[in-house]
Amino acid sequence: MTRKFKKYFITGITGSGGSYLAEYILKKDKKAKIYGSYRSAGYLNYLKKNYQKKIKFFKMDLTNFSRTKAIINKVNPNVIFHIASNADVRGSFDRPMDIIYNNNQLTINLLEAARILKLNSLILVCSSSEVYGNVKKKDIPITEEQPIRPVSPYSTSKAFQDLISQVYYESYGLNIIITRMFSYTNARRNNLFQTAFANQIVKIENNKQKKLKHGNLSSIRTFIDIEDAMNAYWLTAKLGKVGEIYNIGGNKTISVKNYLKELIKISKRKIQTQPDKKLMRPKDVTLQIPSVAKFKKHVKWKPKIAFKQSVTNLLDACRKNFKNQQIKT
């Protein structure tokens, strides 16, 4: 049975994922009333310029429980997409306490507010494939039953979000669905390696940088396009089963090194590369290949954007961002 919603709430709406999701929902549901929380401006001006009458923004810090509870009570949404998090994997090794406190606190506050207010809202908790850590070849593809073994402070915080959400479903009966998204393109999130590569290529094309710097290139990932990722979130809310955990990932498996090669192939300039120790993580995931069989079965989802088209879309979006001065030079 397809769920119908009138009021949507997106935590972290001005961030990279939140802004894309807001746009996608408005494309699918012209009558949608969207509400969203934000702490830093991010894509606030962009969203206001294009969707001023369709989105209600709340400037707030989700680590403030009383404020979180008051806003959720005021809006009383039909569905909450919990996307807000500090998602800087590399940065989490330098600032573990900040990132863990932030991500843990804002999630427990949201869930506790929902519990106390006795919300009937569907809550979609956007977890991450990073929670699986380093998975052995014998356990590939990764199913939802794979044990959680995070290897970074960031992924540890996502594991907490994931696990505490399971507790609030099992113990308090909240209507929660958890998604574990694998690698996807996102031109608005600069700390993703694929976006960092594309941004540097754009800078080189515009004579703002000479060489492309990179970290570990040996990790193997499965990719989907941002459009397919947002469609997956949409369908999860519409058709996903409450209490389930879903892996979301694409059909294309490729090393980070070869992903970079694909970007370089379509660049307008000759690209020279060099490793940068500052970009190397103390510990990195090596195999991120998911089984998405359960997700496809439950929501009838499948990726539609071909891999090469997705790579082209990413680079073109980063070129547009550069032109609009959304990539710092």
Legacy VTK file of the C-alpha trace (Angstrom):
# vtk DataFile Version 3.0
C-alpha trace
ASCII
DATASET POLYDATA
POINTS 329 float
0.000 0.000 0.000
1.381 3.398 -1.024
1.491 5.967 1.780
0.279 9.503 1.197
1.795 12.487 2.967
0.775 16.114 3.320
3.555 17.414 5.534
7.201 16.414 5.067
9.980 17.327 7.504
13.649 17.120 6.472
16.388 17.514 9.076
19.429 19.241 7.608
17.387 20.552 4.679
19.995 23.096 3.556
22.747 20.491 3.377
23.771 18.605 0.257
21.474 15.605 0.645
18.628 17.541 2.252
18.465 20.146 -0.508
18.436 17.502 -3.234
15.717 15.569 -1.397
13.523 18.663 -0.991
13.752 19.312 -4.727
12.975 15.692 -5.537
9.901 15.582 -3.290
8.531 18.760 -4.870
9.030 17.225 -8.293
7.091 14.099 -7.277
4.412 15.777 -5.162
3.340 19.226 -6.387
1.098 19.706 -3.350
3.762 18.796 -0.793
4.208 21.012 2.239
7.869 20.764 3.158
9.378 21.840 6.468
13.027 21.618 7.300
15.574 22.326 10.001
18.975 23.823 9.380
21.904 24.991 11.473
24.250 26.383 8.813
23.131 28.209 5.675
24.432 25.755 3.081
21.973 25.851 0.186
19.428 27.984 2.048
19.566 30.910 -0.409
19.326 28.537 -3.356
16.241 26.830 -1.928
14.624 30.131 -0.960
15.219 31.560 -4.416
13.664 28.581 -6.182
11.111 27.265 -3.683
10.312 30.184 -1.370
6.573 29.488 -1.132
6.872 25.708 -0.884
9.337 25.223 1.982
9.155 26.441 5.582
12.606 26.726 7.173
13.453 26.496 10.866
16.886 27.676 11.940
17.715 25.424 14.852
20.299 23.200 16.472
18.980 19.668 16.801
21.347 19.087 19.728
19.008 21.430 21.660
16.296 19.067 22.892
13.659 21.601 23.944
13.904 23.438 20.621
13.752 20.176 18.678
10.698 19.005 20.591
8.916 22.360 20.167
9.410 22.496 16.391
8.440 18.863 15.819
5.330 19.419 17.939
4.458 22.568 15.984
4.810 20.967 12.556
3.474 17.495 13.447
4.695 16.064 10.132
3.430 12.905 8.452
6.965 11.844 7.554
10.418 12.830 8.817
13.539 12.297 6.718
16.416 12.360 9.195
19.408 13.361 7.093
21.175 15.867 9.374
24.681 14.757 10.357
28.241 15.954 10.145
29.328 13.561 7.391
33.036 14.385 7.200
34.663 10.939 7.384
38.257 12.164 7.074
37.617 15.095 9.413
36.172 12.783 12.052
39.638 11.357 12.687
40.810 14.877 13.630
37.689 15.911 15.590
36.153 12.673 16.876
34.447 14.147 19.940
32.764 16.957 18.017
31.371 14.742 15.284
30.312 11.881 17.554
28.593 14.200 20.050
26.806 16.117 17.300
25.548 13.116 15.348
24.566 11.113 18.419
22.853 13.970 20.234
20.762 15.272 17.359
19.458 11.767 16.649
18.541 10.848 20.207
16.861 14.258 20.586
14.726 13.724 17.502
13.678 10.221 18.504
13.008 11.171 22.114
10.905 14.132 21.005
8.881 11.784 18.785
8.448 9.357 21.694
7.314 11.965 24.212
4.968 13.631 21.707
3.602 10.213 20.713
4.023 11.035 17.052
2.538 8.731 14.467
4.966 10.110 11.892
6.945 7.766 9.694
10.626 8.387 10.462
13.170 7.537 7.788
16.618 7.345 9.416
19.330 7.778 6.791
22.218 5.633 7.964
25.303 4.748 5.914
27.171 1.804 4.439
30.136 3.074 6.463
28.675 1.260 9.500
29.774 -2.075 8.031
33.471 -1.134 8.095
35.916 -3.518 6.428
34.032 -6.548 5.177
35.855 -9.709 4.125
35.541 -10.993 0.552
33.664 -14.079 1.740
30.912 -11.795 3.072
30.437 -9.909 -0.219
27.858 -8.814 -1.248
26.975 -7.141 2.040
23.509 -7.954 3.330
21.617 -6.139 6.068
22.491 -9.005 8.429
26.216 -8.239 8.189
27.558 -7.225 11.647
28.242 -3.534 12.208
31.984 -2.866 12.620
32.689 0.858 12.081
36.311 1.901 11.489
36.075 5.710 11.794
34.635 8.066 14.401
32.069 9.181 11.805
30.918 5.644 11.050
30.756 4.958 14.796
28.314 7.854 15.150
26.250 6.477 12.262
26.263 3.059 13.937
24.847 4.703 17.073
22.141 6.448 15.029
21.315 3.148 13.379
21.235 1.097 16.594
19.354 3.627 18.735
16.739 3.878 15.988
16.286 0.116 16.180
15.759 0.445 19.946
13.139 3.175 19.499
11.290 0.979 17.023
11.499 -2.209 19.099
10.990 -0.706 22.562
8.802 2.348 21.955
6.950 1.462 18.773
8.071 4.435 16.702
7.405 4.063 12.976
11.020 3.847 11.847
12.673 2.640 8.648
16.468 2.644 8.375
18.338 3.026 5.083
22.036 2.303 4.638
23.104 4.212 1.549
26.213 3.102 -0.335
28.280 5.458 -2.528
26.335 7.941 -4.624
27.198 11.078 -6.573
26.458 14.406 -4.921
27.890 17.574 -6.488
26.871 19.622 -3.435
28.875 17.591 -0.913
32.503 18.562 -1.377
34.015 16.029 1.028
32.925 13.019 -1.025
35.981 11.777 -2.904
34.195 11.697 -6.278
32.997 15.286 -5.819
36.447 16.371 -4.624
37.930 14.865 -7.800
35.359 16.592 -10.018
35.811 19.947 -8.269
39.567 19.793 -8.729
39.177 18.958 -12.420
36.952 22.005 -12.814
39.539 24.173 -11.094
42.274 22.811 -13.368
40.065 23.494 -16.402
39.751 27.097 -15.170
43.483 27.524 -14.359
42.851 27.712 -10.620
44.848 24.571 -9.784
47.719 22.673 -11.396
47.474 19.100 -10.117
44.685 16.920 -8.773
45.426 15.656 -5.256
43.996 12.424 -3.942
44.006 9.984 -1.043
43.533 6.218 -1.122
42.581 4.977 -4.598
42.377 1.251 -3.926
38.969 1.113 -2.221
36.263 -0.632 -4.273
32.761 0.850 -4.245
29.347 0.459 -5.840
27.831 3.666 -7.187
24.461 5.192 -8.001
23.484 8.631 -9.260
22.063 11.304 -6.938
18.731 11.077 -8.797
18.494 7.351 -8.112
19.487 7.900 -4.477
16.718 10.472 -3.919
14.226 8.218 -5.707
15.238 5.450 -3.295
14.490 7.657 -0.270
11.150 8.652 -1.800
10.117 5.069 -2.472
11.263 3.971 0.982
8.868 6.480 2.534
6.069 5.483 0.180
6.441 1.702 0.160
9.083 0.570 2.663
8.111 -1.672 5.575
8.224 -0.125 9.048
10.936 -1.685 11.190
13.066 -2.757 8.222
16.673 -1.913 7.404
17.504 -1.460 3.728
20.787 -1.387 1.866
20.642 1.025 -1.070
23.294 0.811 -3.773
23.882 0.616 -7.491
24.860 -1.950 -10.075
28.243 -0.458 -11.001
31.207 -1.641 -8.940
34.508 0.131 -9.547
37.676 1.137 -7.691
38.179 4.738 -6.627
41.182 4.813 -8.981
39.089 3.828 -11.979
36.318 6.235 -11.021
38.905 8.992 -11.169
40.010 7.744 -14.587
36.426 7.996 -15.841
36.259 11.627 -14.731
39.618 12.425 -16.326
38.449 10.917 -19.629
35.737 13.557 -19.986
37.764 16.511 -18.687
38.653 19.406 -20.965
42.287 19.538 -19.915
45.137 17.100 -19.361
44.990 16.162 -15.681
48.066 15.374 -13.606
47.527 13.658 -10.263
49.503 13.303 -7.061
48.844 11.585 -3.711
48.390 13.763 -0.643
49.074 12.334 2.816
46.572 14.766 4.327
43.805 13.052 2.377
44.698 9.560 3.565
42.462 8.149 6.301
44.169 6.317 9.200
41.732 3.499 8.440
39.639 3.119 5.305
36.958 0.742 4.060
38.132 -1.461 1.207
35.060 -3.294 -0.123
31.644 -1.620 -0.288
29.544 -3.924 -2.458
25.935 -4.324 -1.276
23.121 -6.758 -1.753
20.016 -4.663 -2.425
17.736 -7.644 -3.050
15.465 -6.925 -0.083
15.087 -3.258 -1.000
14.239 -4.026 -4.622
11.731 -6.656 -3.542
9.934 -4.424 -1.054
9.780 -1.129 -2.995
10.279 -2.206 -6.638
13.251 0.164 -6.983
16.049 -0.041 -9.492
18.648 2.537 -10.589
17.830 4.267 -13.875
20.864 6.476 -14.552
23.691 4.686 -16.373
27.119 4.909 -14.724
28.878 6.886 -17.469
25.967 9.320 -17.639
26.156 9.735 -13.874
29.869 10.577 -14.047
29.134 13.159 -16.751
26.257 14.586 -14.692
28.543 14.984 -11.685
31.261 16.841 -13.581
28.737 19.078 -15.342
27.076 19.913 -12.010
30.446 20.799 -10.496
31.188 23.035 -13.496
27.868 24.777 -12.925
28.633 25.173 -9.221
32.007 26.703 -10.092
30.366 29.132 -12.473
27.903 30.096 -9.740
30.812 30.442 -7.271
29.670 27.531 -5.140
33.111 25.912 -5.380
35.736 27.881 -3.485
38.829 28.718 -5.520
LINES 1 330
329 0 1 2 3 4 5 6 7 8 9 10 11 12 13 14 15 16 17 18 19 20 21 22 23 24 25 26 27 28 29 30 31 32 33 34 35 36 37 38 39 40 41 42 43 44 45 46 47 48 49 50 51 52 53 54 55 56 57 58 59 60 61 62 63 64 65 66 67 68 69 70 71 72 73 74 75 76 77 78 79 80 81 82 83 84 85 86 87 88 89 90 91 92 93 94 95 96 97 98 99 100 101 102 103 104 105 106 107 108 109 110 111 112 113 114 115 116 117 118 119 120 121 122 123 124 125 126 127 128 129 130 131 132 133 134 135 136 137 138 139 140 141 142 143 144 145 146 147 148 149 150 151 152 153 154 155 156 157 158 159 160 161 162 163 164 165 166 167 168 169 170 171 172 173 174 175 176 177 178 179 180 181 182 183 184 185 186 187 188 189 190 191 192 193 194 195 196 197 198 199 200 201 202 203 204 205 206 207 208 209 210 211 212 213 214 215 216 217 218 219 220 221 222 223 224 225 226 227 228 229 230 231 232 233 234 235 236 237 238 239 240 241 242 243 244 245 246 247 248 249 250 251 252 253 254 255 256 257 258 259 260 261 262 263 264 265 266 267 268 269 270 271 272 273 274 275 276 277 278 279 280 281 282 283 284 285 286 287 288 289 290 291 292 293 294 295 296 297 298 299 300 301 302 303 304 305 306 307 308 309 310 311 312 313 314 315 316 317 318 319 320 321 322 323 324 325 326 327 328
